[in-house]
């Protein structure tokens, strides 16, 4: 069966291992569904940034880009994201870095929400959905 019918897991050592029972991404129905990424260093599994939301955001976007790359995609293939922030006061800083990642083509549709907490004490998490070729 093709990946358009049967879900297919996508995982890479270039992004942090999941912290729970899930995959970094799943291909299904012509789409790639990327799990939320926080600012974990892929090699050590340690949260980077020491509370600096800009440093965290850079790592989050690098992690997402690595997962997309494992599926043969770039951020230009992303059609939808969700940004989770512990503090909406960080919106402008996160948004500025986000814009540099998703600047190729049509900007993805997006939701941004404030949450009470994120895993490992992270300040930002981003997930996405991307179109697979073909």
For each residue, the residues with C-beta under 8 A, 3 or more apart:
1: 5 6
2: 5 6
3: 6 7 8 27 28 132
4: 28 29 30
5: 1 2 29
6: 1 2 3 28
7: 3 26 27 28
8: 3 26 27 28
9: 23 25 26
10: 23 24 25 26 27 32 67 70 71
11: 17 18 23 24 25 70
12: 15 24 66 67 69 70
13: 42
14: 42 66 69 70
15: 12 24 37 42 63 64 66 67 70
16: 19 37 38 40 41 42 45 63
17: 11 45
18: 11 21 22 23 24 35
19: 16 40 119 120
20:
21: 18
22: 18 35
23: 9 10 11 18 26 35
24: 10 11 12 15 18 34 35 67 70
25: 9 10 11 32 33 34 35 67 68 70 71
26: 7 8 9 10 23 32 33
27: 3 7 8 10 31 32 33 71 132
28: 3 4 6 7 8 31 33
29: 4 5
30: 4 131 132 134
31: 27 28 129 130 131 132
32: 10 25 26 27 68 71 73 77 129 130 131 132
33: 25 26 27 28 129
34: 24 25 37 64 67 68 127 128 129 130
35: 18 22 23 24 25 67 127
36: 82 84 125 126 127
37: 15 16 34 40 60 63 64 67 125 126 127
38: 16 47 56 60 63 118 119 120 122 124 125
39: 47 48 49 55 56 57 58 59 60 63 122 123 124
40: 16 19 37 45 46 47 48 59 63 120
41: 16 44 45 46 47 48 59
42: 13 14 15 16 45 63 66
43:
44: 41
45: 16 17 40 41 42
46: 40 41
47: 38 39 40 41 56 120 121 122
48: 39 40 41 55 56 59
49: 39 52 53 54 55 56 59 123
50: 55
51: 123
52: 49 55 56
53: 49 56 57 87 90 93 94 123 124
54: 49 57 58 93 94 97
55: 39 48 49 50 52 58 59
56: 38 39 47 48 49 52 53 59 60 122 123 124
57: 39 53 54 60 61 93 94 97 98 124
58: 39 54 55 61 62 97
59: 39 40 41 48 49 55 56 62 63
60: 37 38 39 56 57 63 64 124 125 126
61: 57 58 64 65 97 98 101 126
62: 58 59 65 66
63: 15 16 37 38 39 40 42 59 60 66 67
64: 15 34 37 60 61 67 68 75 101 126 128
65: 61 62 68 69 74 75 101
66: 12 14 15 42 62 63 69 70
67: 10 12 15 24 25 34 35 37 63 64 70 71
68: 25 32 34 64 65 71 73 74 75 77 78 128 130
69: 12 14 65 66 72 73 74
70: 10 11 12 14 15 24 25 66 67
71: 10 25 27 32 67 68 130 132
72: 69 133
73: 32 68 69 77 78 130 132
74: 65 68 69 77 104
75: 64 65 68 78 101 102 104
76: 102 104 105
77: 32 68 73 74 130 131 132 133
78: 68 73 75 81 102 108 128 129 130
79: 106 108 109 129 130 131
80: 108 109 110 128 129
81: 78 98 102 108 109 110 111 126 127 128 129
82: 36 110 111 112 113 126 127 128
83: 94 98 110 111 112 113 124 125 126
84: 36 112 113 114 115 118 124 125 126
85: 88 90 91 94 112 113 114 115 123 124
86: 90 114 115 116 117 118 122 123 124
87: 53 90 114 123
88: 85 91 112 114
89:
90: 53 85 86 87 93 94 123 124
91: 85 88 94 95 112
92: 95 96
93: 53 54 57 90 96 97
94: 53 54 57 83 85 90 91 97 98 124
95: 91 92 98 99
96: 92 93 99 100
97: 54 57 58 61 93 94 100 101
98: 57 61 81 83 94 95 101 102 126
99: 95 96 102 103 107
100: 96 97 103
101: 61 64 65 75 97 98
102: 75 76 78 81 98 99 107 108
103: 99 100 107
104: 74 75 76
105: 76
106: 79
107: 99 102 103 110
108: 78 79 80 81 102 128
109: 79 80 81
110: 80 81 82 83 107
111: 81 82 83
112: 82 83 84 85 88 91
113: 82 83 84 85
114: 84 85 86 87 88
115: 84 85 86 118
116: 86
117: 86 121
118: 38 84 86 115 121 122 123 124 125
119: 19 38 122 125
120: 19 38 40 47
121: 47 117 118
122: 38 39 47 56 86 118 119 125
123: 39 49 51 53 56 85 86 87 90 118
124: 38 39 53 56 57 60 83 84 85 86 90 94 118
125: 36 37 38 60 83 84 118 119 122
126: 36 37 60 61 64 81 82 83 84 98
127: 34 35 36 37 81 82
128: 34 64 68 78 80 81 82 108
129: 31 32 33 34 78 79 80 81
130: 31 32 34 68 71 73 77 78 79
131: 30 31 32 77 79
132: 3 27 30 31 32 71 73 77
133: 72 77
134: 30
